[in-house]
């Protein structure tokens, strides 16, 4: 293999490494949002259970950021999928500018945020948190 071919291959490998780092960060951010959502739900339950007069406002105050986290999680999944498409193009040696992290051209082939928010990989977690928060709030308000 020529020196120029080795150089091009090392650039491609470095590019793939950079893209893998971005993809890993997207997954990490998604996990952080799930942890924050669970924390908000737990905090709302703890507050409702310990106050003398529980209020529905505590539950609503926890649900609003949880829904925002849900949508942000779907957006991270959307970006992750676009970066995976960019990664595949670089991996296959298709014409992509060296070291480019521009995934915008691949966003059009990715589902919308709302569609991804309803996908099984995102929705089940947030629905479980919201349903358990609702069930516990219902028990607290009924004095059980």
N, C-alpha and C positions, 0 to 999 in steps of 0.2 A: 504494500500500500504506500502511496506517495506521502510525502510530508504534508502537502496541502490537504489530502484526504484525512490524515490523522488529525490535523488542525480542525477541520470541519466537524469531524466526529467528536472531538473534545468540546467544541462549542455546543454541539447538540446535546451532549451529556450534561454539560453545565446548565444549559437551558432547561432540560428536563428536571434537573435537581432543583432549580429555582421554582419551577411550576409545581413540583411535588411539595415544596415548602408552603406555597400559597394554598394548595389544596388541603394540606394538613392544618393550616391555620383556620381555614373555613370550618373544618370539622371540630376543631377545638373551640371556636367561637360558638358553634351550634350547641356543643355540650355545656358551655358556660351559661348560655341562655336557658337551657333546660334546668340547670342547677339553680339559677336565680328564680325561675318560675316556681320550682318546688319550694324554695325558701320563702317566697312571698305567700304561697298557699299555707305553709306551715305557720308562718308568723300570724296570718289572719286567723287561723284556727286557735292559736295560743292566745291572742288578744281577745277573741270572742269568748273563749272558755274562762278567762280570768276576770273579766270586767263584771261589775255588779249588774249592769243593764246592757246586755249585748245588743248591738245595733247592726242592721243590715248594711250600713255604710262601711263597716270594716270589711265585709266580704266584697263589696263593690270596689273598695279601695285596693283590694288585692287582685281582683279579676281584671281590671283595666290594664295594669302593667303586664299581667300574664298574657292577655290577648296581644298586646304590643310585642312581647317576646316571641309569641307564636308566629306572628307575621315576620318578625326579624329573622327567626329561625328558618322560615321558608325562603326568605331572601338569600340567606347564606347558602342554603341548599341549591338555589338557583345559580348563584355565582359558582359554587363548587362544580356543578354540572357543566357550566360553560368552560371553566378552567380544565375540566377533564377532557372536553372536546379539543381544546387548544393543545393539551398535553398529547392527545392521540395524533393530532396533525403533526406536531413536532416529532413524535416517536416514529411516525411513518416516513419522515423525511420530506413532507410536503412543504411547499413554499411559504414559510413564515419567517419574518424578520428575526434575526438572531437576538436572543435575550428579550424578545417582546413579551410583555405580560398583558397585552391588550386582548381581553376576552370578549369585548363588545360584539364583534361579528358573530360570535357563537351564541349570544343571548337570544337571538331571534328564533333559534331552534329549540330553546328551552321553554318549558311550561311557565305560565304566569305564576306570580307569587300566591295568589289565591288558590290556584289549582294545586300548587305544591303544598300549601297549608292544609289542604284536604287529603293529601296523600297519606298512605298508611304510615310511612316512616316519620311523619311529623304529627299528624292529628291524633293518633292513639295516645301518645304521651300526654299532650295537653288536655285532651278530653278526659283522660283518667284523673288528672290533677283537678280539673274544674268540677268533675262529678263528685270526687271525694270531698272537695271543699264544700260543695253544695249539700252533700249528705251530712257532713259534720255540722255545718251551720244549721241545717234543719233540726238535727238532734239537740243542738244547744238552744235554739229558739223554742223548742217544745219542752225544754226542761228535763231532758233525759240524761 
